[in-house]
């Protein structure tokens, strides 16, 4: 639905006025007077408006309760709440639930139109992101780990089972070129965190100082050249997945800092006194034997045990020779 607006307003005259106004501005509008009717349209009939403009206090309840239900069901749309009184607790709850704005009545139509237009742009951006996420989910389905050999089928079955499990951390092992990055993307995009971000980091590609700054972030002035605030990869991956490729190359002191973040579920930017909550699923990969690195004192044993909640070892290509016509299409001709 393009430029679609659902109005939830129990004052019939005001509802009709809003309906009429936004209709003349090119909106496809629908107006309901109760939470029950809005709930039926949004949750039961899956109406999918870009913007919901709702009076907060309605005869059959508080619109924030419906917003919470809608968010729980992962239904999109930007919400603008209107209230006759400015309650701090309600405004805080509205913002916590992801409401676009919280306005006091009476609100001039010109200002309301600007806010609704801004909400439409935000909703369009969210829909594009959701569409891109769905495209990636199709691209990185379990079947994208191709091959019909017995060892490949067995590995694919294991990947499918892991994708159904909400895990905190996982280690992927295997030689260079066996598809560790592909499997990490499959586990993210086919798993319960598919709607969240996936941040990929090659630990071997960045010098130690830069890797620290990129992982944990920094505040302006934290070190020479830090001209602005930077959200680190751990922050960026909040509610999603952080893929740490070649983790065996990470320095021991950074391993210690990473372990602290995983244990506390909080990250502190370089130069900051404030720790931020992070909810991150970590997938670590290495072409080295991490158990051997632990024995050699090159990898922290406590970090290894924290990461290896699950472990998946991918078979080398020499064990998948029957798959080559599918892996390399040119050989199939």
N, C-alpha and C positions, 0 to 999 in steps of 0.2 A: 504494500500500500504506500503510494507516494504522498508526502505531506499529510499524514494521517494523525488525527488528534482525537483523543477520548477526553471528554469533559465530565467530571463527577461533581455535581453541584445540586444540593437539595433545594436551593432557592430557585423556583421555576423561572421567575422573571429574569434573574441574572443568568441562569443557564441558557435561556433562549437568546439573550443578548450576546453572550459569548459565542454561542453557536452561529448566530447570524453574522457576527463580526468576522470570525475566522473563515466562514464560508466565502465571504466576499474577498478574502485575501488568498483564495485558492486552496484552502485546506479542505480535506475530506474529513468532516467532523461527525462525531456521534456524542450524544449527551445522555447520561443516566443520572438518577437522583438518589440512589442508595448504594451502599457498599455491596449489598447482596447482588444487585444487578450488575455492578462492575465486576464482582468476583465471578459471576456466571459468564460474562463476556470474555474476561481475561483468562481465567483458569479452566473453565469447562469448554468454552467454544474456541479458545485460543485466538481471540482477536489480537492482532499484533500491531498496535499503533506505534508511531515513532515517538509521540509525546503524550503524556497523561497529565492533564491539568485538574487537580483535585482539591476541593474544599477539605480541610483536614478533619473538621468536626462534623460528622454526619449523623442522621437520626439513629442509625443502627451500628454506630461505632466510630473508631478513629481510622482515618485513611492510612496511617502509618502501619497499622496491623496488616492491611491488605498489601502495602508495599513490601513488608517483610515476607509475606507468603509468596508474592510474585518473585522476589529475589531468590527465595529458597528453591523455587521451581525453575530458576535460571531463565526467566522470561525477560526479554529486553525491553527497551523503551526508557525514555528519560522522564522523570517525574518532577513536576513543579507543584509544591504544596501552597495553598492559600489558607490563611487563618485570620480570624478576627481579633486574636490576641497573640502577642509574641511571647510564647513560653520558651525559656532557655532550654529546658530538658527536651522538649519536643523538637526544637531546631537542631540540637546535638544529635538526637536519635535519627532525624531525617537525613542529616549529612552522613552519619555512620552507615545508614542503609543505602547510601549512594544517590540520594535525591539530587536533582540538578540545581534546584533553588527552593527557597523557603521565603514566601512573601506575605506581608501583612495586608489585610483588607482595610480600607478600599485601595485598590491598585489601579492606577490610570491605565487605560487600554493601550496607549502608546508604549508605555513601559512594559506592560505585559506582552505585547506583541514582540518587542525586542528580545525578551527573555525566552519566549516560545520559539522564536527563530533561532536563537543560540542553541536551545535544546535540540531542535531539529538537526542542526549541523553536527552536534555531538552524537546524536543517535545514528545519523548516516555514517559517521566515522566508525562507530562501534559495529554497525552492520557489515561494513567493509572488512573490518578485522575479523568478525565472526565468519564471514564467507571465506576469507583467506585461510583461517584456521581449519575450516571444513575441507577446503581443497588440500591442505597439507595432510589432514587425517586420511583422506582418500589416497593421497600419494604414498603415505607411509603406513599403509595397512600391513598387517602381519604377512600377507601374501607377497609383499615387496621383497621379502627375504626369499629369493627364488631358488629353485632347484627341486629335482624329484628323487634324488638319491636318498637312501635310507637315513644316512647321518643328517642330511639337510631336513628331511621331514621331522626327525626327532628333535632337532634344534628348533625348528619352526614351532612345533607343539609346545616346547618349553617357553619360547618367547610369548606365545599366545597366552599361556597360563600366567606368566609373570605380568603381562599387560593388564590382567584382570585384578591384580593384587595392589592395594594402596601401600607401597613400600616407602620407607624413609631414605634408604640408600641401597646401592647395588654396584657390584664390581663386574665389569666385562673384561675377560682376558682373551688373549689370542695373538697370533702373529700379525705383523703388519700386512694390511691388505685383505683381511678376512671379513671386514664389514662392521667393525665395532661402532663407528659413527652412525651407520645405517640402522643398526639394532637399537642404539640409544634413541634415535628419532622415532622408530617404531614404538618403543616402550612409552615414550612421551605422548605421541599423537594418537595412539590407540588405547591409552590408559585413562585413569580418572582425572588426570591433570591436563587433559588435552586443551581445555579452554584457557589455560594459563600460559605464560611465556616459556620458551625454551632458550636458554642461554648456553652457547657452546664456547669453551675455552681450551686452547691448546697450551698446556702448561710448559711445553718445551720450546714454544715459539716466542716467549716473552722473557726478558731478563728479570731477575729476582725483584728489583725495586718496582718495575712497571707492573709485574704480576700482582704484587701486594696492593698497589694502588687500584688496579683494575678489579681485583677480587673484592676488596673491602671498602673501596671508595675513599674519598678524602674531602676535607673542608678547604675552603680558600685559605691559602697561606700555610698549609700543613707542611709543605716543603718547598724548596726553590722550584719555581715554575708552576706551582699549583695556584692558578689565577682565579679559579672558581670552584664551586662545589661540584663534586662528581659522585653520582650514585654507582656503587660498585656492582659487580655481576651478581653477588649474593642478594643484594636489594632488588636488582632488576628481575631476578628469577623468583621473587616472592609469589607464592601460590602456584608455582610451576616447577620446572626442572632445570638444574644446573648440571651440564655435562662437562666433566673435567677429563679431557683426553690427555694421555701421556702423564698421568698424575705422578708416576714414579720419578719424574724429573723435578718435582717441586722441592724446594729447600726445606730442611727440617724445621726451621723456625716458622716458616709459613704453614707447614703441616700442623704445628702446635696451635697457631691462631685459627686455622680451619677447624681443628678438633673442638676448640672452645666454642666456636659459633654453632657447630652441630650439636654439642651437648646443651648449650644454653638457649639455642634457637633465638639468639640475639647477635647483632653485628654492630660494631662500633667503627665508624669511619676514621681514617687517619686524621688526627688533629681535633677530634670531637670528644666531648665528655659525655655525650648522650648515646646510649645503646638503643638500637631499633629492633623490634620484633621481626623475625623472618620465618616464613614457612616454606621450606625448600626441600624438594626431593633431589637427591644427589646421585648421579650416575657417574662412576669413575671408570676409566679404561686405561689399560697399559699393555704394551707388547712385551713388557718385562714380567718376570715372575715376582709378584709382590711379596709372597712368603719368603722367598730367598732374599729379597731386599731387606725385609724385616730382620732376618737372621744376620745379615751383614751390617746391620745398624744404619742402613741408608733410608729406612722408612719406619715411621713410628708404628709399633705394634698395636697401640690403643686406637690410632686412627684407622689402621687396617681393619680391626675388628668392628669399629663403628661403621665403616663403609660396607663391609662384606655381610650385611644383613642377608642379602642373596648374592650368589655368585653364578655367573654364566660364562663358560669357556666356549668360544667359537672354534669350530674345526678348521684346520688349515686347508688351503685349496687343494693340496695334493691328496687329501682324503675325499675330495668332492669332484674328481675328474669327470664323473658321469654328468655333472651339472654344467660343464663348460659350454655346451651348445646353447644353454639358456642364459648363462652369465655373460658370455661373449657372443652376441647374435651373429657376428660375422662368421663364427665357426659353425653355425648351424646351417649355413647355405651349402 
